[in-house]
Amino acid sequence: MSTMAPHLLITGATGFIGSRVSAAAASAEDPPRVRLLARRPQGAPGEPPAGPEPETVLGDLRDPGSLRHACEGIDVLIHCASAIGGDAELARAVNDEGTRALVDAALAAGVTRIVSLSTASVHGRGPFRAAAPGSLPLAPVSETSRTRAAGERYVLDAGGTVLRPHLVYGTGDRQLIPGVVRLLAALPAPLDGGASLHSLIDVDSLAGVLLGAALSSATRPGPYYVQHPEPVPVRTLLAAAEDLLTHRTGRSRGPAVDIAEARALLAGVPFAQHHLDMLATDHWFADDRPWRELGRDPGPGFAAGFADHLPWYRSLLDGS
């Protein structure tokens, strides 16, 4: 890279994670120049970040011409955009073909580093217990994770870096914690999830690692797992979601039902079976390189980190 501040392109800039990467870049001690790729002419959600105003260009992963324009003059690409859930054709067009077109455009434009956000779900369903980098095969089970695994390959073949978090929580999360609350609300009592352990990371720590991987000379090509060093017991995750549910309803519940009982009670509810399968199984990934090599802080553990985001979750669920 040049001695000037690098010029970053961030995709998914109006999304949950991409917007936090943009905020982290703007508040950095030596802010890089930032260009945001957005599908709509709107700013990122939340409070405007301090620091220089980023440039925004309109584009779509399904429009290769817009990607070529977006990559012109860029040094580093941080790819956070993805299609999650829903239509299989959209997932293929965005996560697979769109990532291929983006990588091609970045290479043609002379981008010197590509950092891409992926997911540990490319390994499929656990149990994974202290799984080390390079120890697991790719075995995705959903269309989302299959197409994201395909997108990873284009990045890795280009010598890029892929970050694989498991569960991401924090302000802006409309999937993880709201999904667990929705599961619990479908049950007549709290859920006893057993003794499984899960890797979690708060969104701001993840954004910091994405930015660090983009800017650090220590970044290696290949995949990293990104999670807080301490795995979270499922009972802790469920207790946080149960507290949100009872705060919304004003009613405490009990005694708890176990996973087997929950499966029977919700036998006809596909989303619930997916959540129960995940919660009942260890998904614990061990990789200290993001913190040891990139000079980033994993932030507080889940209990303290979740408390920081509690007002946002309560506001979201009170309005649902």
C-alpha positions in Angstrom: 0.0 0.0 0.0 1.1 3.6 -0.5 2.3 5.8 2.4 -0.9 7.9 2.1 -3.9 6.9 4.1 -5.4 3.9 2.3 -8.6 4.3 0.3 -11.2 1.8 1.6 -14.3 0.5 -0.1 -16.9 -1.0 2.3 -19.8 -3.0 0.8 -23.0 -3.6 2.8 -22.5 -0.1 4.2 -26.1 0.4 5.3 -26.3 -3.0 7.0 -25.8 -4.2 10.6 -22.1 -4.8 10.4 -21.0 -2.7 7.5 -22.4 0.4 9.1 -20.3 -0.2 12.2 -17.2 -0.8 10.1 -17.8 2.6 8.5 -18.2 4.2 12.0 -15.0 2.5 13.2 -13.1 3.9 10.2 -14.3 7.4 10.8 -13.4 7.4 14.5 -9.9 5.9 13.9 -6.9 7.8 15.2 -5.7 8.2 11.6 -8.9 7.8 9.6 -8.5 6.2 6.2 -10.4 7.6 3.2 -13.6 5.7 2.9 -16.0 4.9 0.1 -19.3 3.2 0.8 -21.1 1.0 -1.6 -24.9 1.2 -1.1 -27.9 0.0 -3.0 -30.1 2.9 -2.0 -29.3 6.7 -1.6 -29.5 6.7 2.2 -27.0 6.9 5.1 -26.0 4.2 7.4 -28.4 3.6 10.4 -27.7 5.1 13.8 -25.9 8.3 14.9 -23.6 9.8 12.2 -20.0 8.9 13.1 -17.4 11.4 14.0 -14.6 12.2 11.6 -14.5 12.8 7.8 -17.7 12.2 5.8 -17.3 9.1 3.7 -18.0 9.1 0.0 -21.1 7.0 -1.0 -21.5 5.4 -4.4 -24.6 3.6 -5.5 -24.1 0.0 -6.7 -25.4 -3.5 -6.5 -23.5 -6.8 -6.4 -25.8 -8.0 -9.2 -24.6 -5.1 -11.4 -21.0 -5.7 -12.4 -20.7 -2.3 -14.1 -21.5 -0.5 -10.8 -18.8 -2.6 -9.1 -16.2 -1.6 -11.6 -17.0 2.0 -11.0 -17.0 1.6 -7.2 -13.5 -0.1 -7.1 -11.8 2.6 -9.1 -9.0 4.2 -7.1 -9.5 1.8 -4.1 -6.6 0.3 -2.2 -8.5 -2.1 0.2 -11.9 -3.8 -0.1 -13.9 -4.7 3.0 -16.8 -6.8 1.8 -19.7 -7.0 4.3 -22.7 -7.3 2.0 -24.6 -10.5 1.8 -28.1 -12.0 1.3 -29.2 -13.9 4.4 -32.2 -16.2 4.4 -35.1 -15.9 2.1 -34.9 -16.5 -1.7 -32.3 -19.0 -2.9 -31.9 -17.3 -6.2 -31.1 -14.0 -4.5 -28.6 -15.7 -2.2 -26.8 -17.2 -5.3 -26.9 -13.9 -7.2 -25.5 -11.9 -4.3 -23.3 -14.2 -2.2 -21.9 -16.3 -5.0 -22.0 -14.5 -8.4 -22.0 -11.0 -6.8 -18.9 -11.8 -4.8 -17.1 -13.2 -7.9 -18.0 -10.0 -9.8 -16.8 -7.8 -6.9 -13.5 -9.6 -6.6 -12.9 -9.5 -10.4 -13.6 -5.7 -10.3 -11.3 -5.2 -7.3 -8.4 -7.1 -9.0 -8.9 -5.2 -12.3 -8.8 -1.9 -10.3 -5.5 -2.9 -8.6 -6.9 -3.3 -5.1 -4.1 -4.5 -2.9 -6.1 -6.3 -0.1 -9.5 -7.9 0.1 -11.1 -8.6 3.5 -14.4 -10.4 3.4 -17.0 -11.1 6.1 -18.3 -14.6 6.1 -19.7 -17.0 8.7 -18.7 -20.0 10.7 -21.9 -21.6 9.3 -19.9 -22.6 6.2 -18.9 -25.6 8.4 -22.4 -26.7 8.9 -23.9 -27.9 12.2 -21.6 -28.9 15.1 -20.7 -30.1 17.6 -17.6 -27.9 17.4 -15.6 -27.5 20.6 -12.6 -25.2 20.6 -12.3 -25.8 16.8 -9.0 -24.4 15.6 -8.4 -22.8 12.2 -7.9 -25.3 9.4 -9.4 -28.1 11.5 -12.9 -28.2 9.9 -14.2 -29.0 6.4 -16.7 -26.9 4.6 -20.1 -28.5 5.0 -22.8 -25.8 4.7 -26.4 -27.0 5.1 -28.4 -23.9 4.1 -28.6 -22.0 0.8 -27.3 -18.9 2.6 -24.2 -20.7 4.0 -23.6 -22.7 0.7 -23.5 -19.5 -1.3 -21.4 -17.7 1.2 -18.9 -20.6 1.1 -18.8 -20.2 -2.7 -18.2 -16.5 -2.3 -15.3 -17.2 0.2 -13.6 -19.2 -2.5 -13.2 -16.2 -4.9 -11.7 -14.1 -2.1 -9.3 -16.8 -1.0 -8.3 -17.6 -4.5 -7.4 -13.9 -4.9 -5.2 -14.0 -1.8 -7.7 -12.3 0.4 -8.7 -12.7 4.0 -12.0 -14.1 5.3 -13.4 -13.5 8.7 -15.8 -16.1 10.1 -17.8 -15.1 13.2 -20.5 -17.5 14.6 -23.1 -15.4 16.4 -23.0 -11.6 16.3 -25.1 -9.4 18.7 -25.5 -5.7 19.5 -27.2 -2.6 18.4 -28.8 -3.2 15.0 -29.1 -6.9 15.4 -32.5 -8.0 14.1 -31.7 -11.7 13.7 -29.9 -13.4 16.6 -31.4 -12.1 19.8 -34.8 -11.3 18.3 -34.9 -14.8 16.9 -34.2 -16.4 20.2 -36.8 -14.2 21.9 -39.3 -15.3 19.2 -38.4 -18.9 19.9 -39.0 -18.5 23.7 -42.3 -16.6 23.1 -43.5 -19.7 21.2 -42.9 -21.9 24.3 -45.1 -21.9 27.5 -42.1 -21.7 29.8 -38.4 -20.8 29.7 -36.0 -23.1 27.8 -33.4 -25.2 29.5 -30.9 -25.5 26.6 -28.5 -27.9 28.3 -24.7 -27.3 28.6 -23.6 -26.3 25.0 -21.1 -23.5 24.5 -21.2 -20.9 21.7 -18.8 -18.4 20.2 -20.3 -14.9 20.2 -18.9 -11.4 19.4 -20.4 -8.0 19.7 -20.8 -6.0 16.5 -18.4 -3.2 17.4 -15.6 -5.7 18.2 -16.3 -7.5 14.9 -16.2 -4.1 13.1 -12.9 -3.3 14.7 -11.4 -6.6 13.5 -12.6 -6.1 10.0 -11.0 -2.7 10.0 -7.9 -4.0 11.6 -7.6 -6.8 9.0 -7.9 -4.2 6.3 -5.2 -1.9 7.7 -2.7 -4.1 9.5 0.5 -5.3 8.0 0.2 -8.5 10.1 -3.0 -9.6 8.3 -2.5 -13.0 6.7 -4.4 -14.4 3.7 -6.9 -17.1 4.5 -9.7 -17.6 7.0 -9.9 -16.4 10.6 -12.5 -17.3 13.2 -13.6 -14.1 15.0 -15.2 -14.5 18.5 -14.7 -13.4 22.1 -12.1 -15.7 23.6 -14.6 -16.9 26.3 -17.4 -19.1 24.8 -20.9 -18.4 26.2 -22.9 -21.1 27.9 -26.3 -21.5 26.2 -28.0 -20.9 29.6 -26.5 -17.4 29.6 -27.7 -16.6 26.1 -31.1 -18.0 26.9 -31.4 -16.1 30.2 -30.6 -12.8 28.4 -33.3 -13.5 25.8 -35.8 -14.6 28.5 -35.2 -11.4 30.5 -36.1 -9.4 27.3 -39.3 -11.5 26.8 -40.5 -11.1 30.4 -39.6 -7.3 30.4 -41.9 -7.0 27.3 -44.7 -9.1 28.7 -44.4 -8.1 32.3 -45.0 -11.8 33.3 -42.4 -14.3 34.7 -42.6 -17.9 33.6 -41.5 -21.3 34.8 -40.6 -24.1 35.3 -38.3 -24.6 32.3 -38.8 -27.1 29.5 -35.8 -28.9 28.1 -34.8 -29.2 24.4 -36.6 -32.5 23.8 -39.9 -31.1 25.2 -39.4 -27.9 23.2 -38.9 -30.0 20.0 -42.2 -31.8 20.6 -44.1 -28.6 21.5 -42.9 -26.9 18.4 -42.8 -29.8 16.0 -44.6 -28.0 13.3 -42.6 -24.8 13.5 -39.6 -24.9 11.1 -37.8 -21.8 12.4 -38.0 -23.2 15.9 -36.5 -26.5 15.0 -33.5 -24.7 13.4 -32.9 -22.6 16.5 -33.2 -25.6 18.8 -30.7 -27.6 16.8 -28.2 -24.8 17.0 -28.7 -24.0 20.6 -28.4 -27.6 21.7 -25.1 -28.2 20.0 -21.6 -26.8 20.8 -20.5 -24.1 18.3 -17.2 -23.0 19.9 -14.4 -21.8 17.7 -10.9 -21.0 19.0 -8.6 -18.5 17.2 -6.7 -15.8 19.1 -5.0 -14.3 16.0 -7.4 -11.4 15.5 -6.5 -10.2 19.0 -2.9 -11.3 19.2 -1.7 -10.3 15.7 -4.0 -7.4 14.6 -3.8 -5.4 17.8 -7.5 -5.4 18.4 -9.5 -5.7 21.6 -12.2 -8.4 21.9 -14.2 -6.2 24.2 -16.1 -7.3 27.3 -17.6 -10.8 27.7 -21.2 -11.4 26.8 -22.7 -10.4 30.1 -21.1 -6.9 30.2 -21.3 -6.5 26.4 -25.0 -7.4 26.2 -25.8 -4.9 29.0 -24.5 -2.1 26.8 -26.9 -3.0 24.0 -29.9 -3.8 26.3 -31.7 -0.5 25.7 -31.7 -1.0 22.0 -33.0 -4.5 22.2 -35.8 -3.4 24.5 -36.8 -0.6 22.2 -36.8 -2.9 19.2 -38.9 -5.6 20.9 -41.3 -3.1 22.5 -42.1 -1.8 19.0 -42.5 -5.2 17.4 
